[in-house]
């Protein structure tokens, strides 16, 4: 439904419901936890068990209540996708985040889309830059912006770009996390930051 008071960013974030989306770039994890916070509800985060780095609940607490995060480890890439597909289809969580290290094929990507539609749940695939599935509804690139003038007071300034969009145009925004409101705010390009 069209809302004339909705900004261009609000019309894109959170992304389209009941679909799977992709995010890459150095701030991809920030995008994922901010999306989980925006959607509310439970978040299932599936990743391959061999990965040595871990998600720190204290680190995500400013964004997302760690009690709302369920972490799952899968044996391999295909098990990550299969686990995510089942979770999407079940509709029991608001967001399914899947970290992948290999390309998602068109068949697997389409299966994820159908599962998200069936379960009315959103999926987010965190992937390395240059990878992606043609089946994804949107693909975002997220990176921090160094702002020397405000580095001491705020380090959350980021550039979020839609680099693939099946239902609209590609756009970019400078954004900042507001810890008090627990929301992403768009930062004017011209105004003093």
C-alpha positions, 0 to 999 in steps of 0.5 A: 500500500502506498504511503505518501509519508514513507521515505524512499529508504522506508519503502526498501528497508525492511526488504519485501516480506515473504522473500529471500534477500542477500547482503554482502560487504564489510557491514553485512552482519550489521545489516543482518542484526539491524534487520532482525531488530526491525522485524522483531520476533525470533531470528534463526542464524544458520552457518557452517560448523567449520567456521572458527569465528563466532557471533558474540551475543554481547556484540549484537545486544545493542541491536537485537536482544540475544534471547531472540537469536537462535544459532545453528551450525550445519555440517556443510553448505548444502545443510545450511541451505536445507536447514534454512529452507525448512525454517523458512517453510515453518514460519516459526521465526521472523527472519532466517539468516544463512551465512554461506561461503559458496554460491547459491545455485538457481535451483537452491535459490528458487527453493528458498524463495518458495519456502519463504513465501509458503512460511511467510518468513523473510530469508537473508543470505549473508555472502561474500562479495561477487557471489549471489543467486539470480533468485534473490529478490534484492541484494544489498552491499553494506560498508562502513563510512569513515567520518573523521569529524564524528569518529569519537562520538559515533562509529556506526555511519554506513553506506547501504546500497541495493545492487540488485532489485527485482521489483524496483531501482537500485539505490544507496543511502548513508545510514546510522544506527540509533541505539535509543530508538533501535532503528536505522536512520538515514543521514542526509548527504548534505547536512552536517553529520 
